[in-house]
Amino acid sequence: MNNDWSPKSWRKKNALHMPNYTNDHELKKTLLDISKYPPLVFAGEARLLKQKLAEVSIGNAFLLQGGDCAESFADFHPDNIRDTFKVILQMAVVLTFGASCPVVKVGRIAGQFAKPRSSATEIINDIELESYKGDIINGIDFNEKDRNPDPKRLKQAYNQSAATLNLLRAFSQGGFANLSKIHQWNLNFVKDENATKFREISSRIDECLSFMEACGINGNSVRQLNETDFFTSHEALLLQYEEALTRVDSTSGKWYDVSAHMLWVGDRTKQIDGAHIEFLKGIENPIGIKVGPTTKTDELLKILDKLNPLNEPGKITLICRMGHEKVSGILPKIINKVHNSGKSVVWTCDPMHGNTIKSNTGFKTRPLKDIISEIQQFFQIHKTEGTYPGGVHLEMTGQDVTECMGGLQEITDEDLKNRYHTYCDPRLNASQSLELAFLLSDYLKDEKLFSKKSSNL
């Protein structure tokens, strides 16, 4: 345990992108109440995720991290949770079956409520109010009451996260993830080529299970076929909330943030002497670091030393978000320096945040072709550098939305208005997510073959 660290030591540092609460008394009372609430996740679960990420770091598994851009209170519904979980399961099966590779499944869920914004305020019709910063902080409607940061929202976020985790645990451990029920995972609105290809995989898995049954191996008695491990993650942005949910683990005596299994620090808040890095350096959870076009490699190496001084495998995931036009010119140098320094990291690709554009109809969107281009380049760069492309980080949903252009559904600029429901950034829908999974499966298969050939030379 860090003797010079406590869950509140971040308060001595400069904290960017934090809300200004006007009712300090209510905020303190709310945080005190939350500090007495049960943990949302357990230290042992975070340790298990770290072990699985250690396997990813050496090329023995693949990380699939995905979910909402920002969870909302209004869209909180068991069907939405189920459908997002279902799509992640579908994608994981495609990757596992196609590339013969274990997949570590991490959701952007049960806590992804706060969002950093490029501007602290927003002006409409000469009225200036706080920007919308996520439902845990304020409301999206443009009026003074909703936009004023409200401490009561912290408790609502906690309660929604607890309910979401309860349902996710039921889905992952209660039989819903049983591979013998794989045909039930299809979403009604996915009727294109992706659905057909997934049904083919489902049928082949059914054949394998029937063969095992005939050989005397009961699939229901094999945990890996009947259940799945599913982990949660979110950006550690609202540090008051994270502090209130940071506890000492009774079995190890170490600090864990029990709001999620994995936390990440964003590109806007990863100042080496800032409050967010100060907070994250003291917890034992796996940590993600967003790596963008402005990232300075020397500073990144110092951050890695600060967050992972023992160079522990599985502790750090570097989430690279460059944009398809910039990734080939920036990422190779970063990979080269980090790799040559001997740092143990998981390399993942976030192809969403660097590829956001404004459509001709005024909607913020992300063309699927640009997302695919960045992923392709990410894999090729790692092949050239001799390193392992360990995963993807996607903003996606199980809902039938039209927010990202392209794909087999051929969502056009004009189609965006049909079902554009996001509170913040555009998300892939289920069909687009599956389309990416099939492409990733091919890339990963090629990567495994390339690695195998290289090791035999």
Secondary structure, 3 states (H helix, E strand, C coil): CCCCCCCCHHHHCECCCCCCCCCHHHHHHHHHHHHCCCCCCCHHHHHHHHHHHHHHHCCCCEEEEEECCCCCCCCCCHHHHHHHHHHHHHHHHHHHHHHCCCEEEEEECCCCCCCCCCCCEEEECCEEEECCCCCCCCCCCCCHHHHCCCCHHHHHHHHHHHHHHHHHHHHHHCCCCCHHHHHHHCCCCCCCHHHHHHHHHHHHHHHHHHHHHHCCCCHHHCHHHHCCCEEEEEECCCHHHHHHCEEECCCCCCEEECCCCEEEECCCCCCCCEHHHHHHCCCCCCEEEEECCCCCHHHHHHHHHHHCCCCCCCCEEEEECCCCCCHHHHHHHHHHHHHHCCCCCEEEECCCHHHCEECCCCCEECCHHHHHHHHHHHHHHHHHHCCCEEEEEEEECCCCCCCCCECCCCECCHHHHCCCCCCCCCCECHHHHHHHHHHHHHHHHHHHHHHHHHHHC
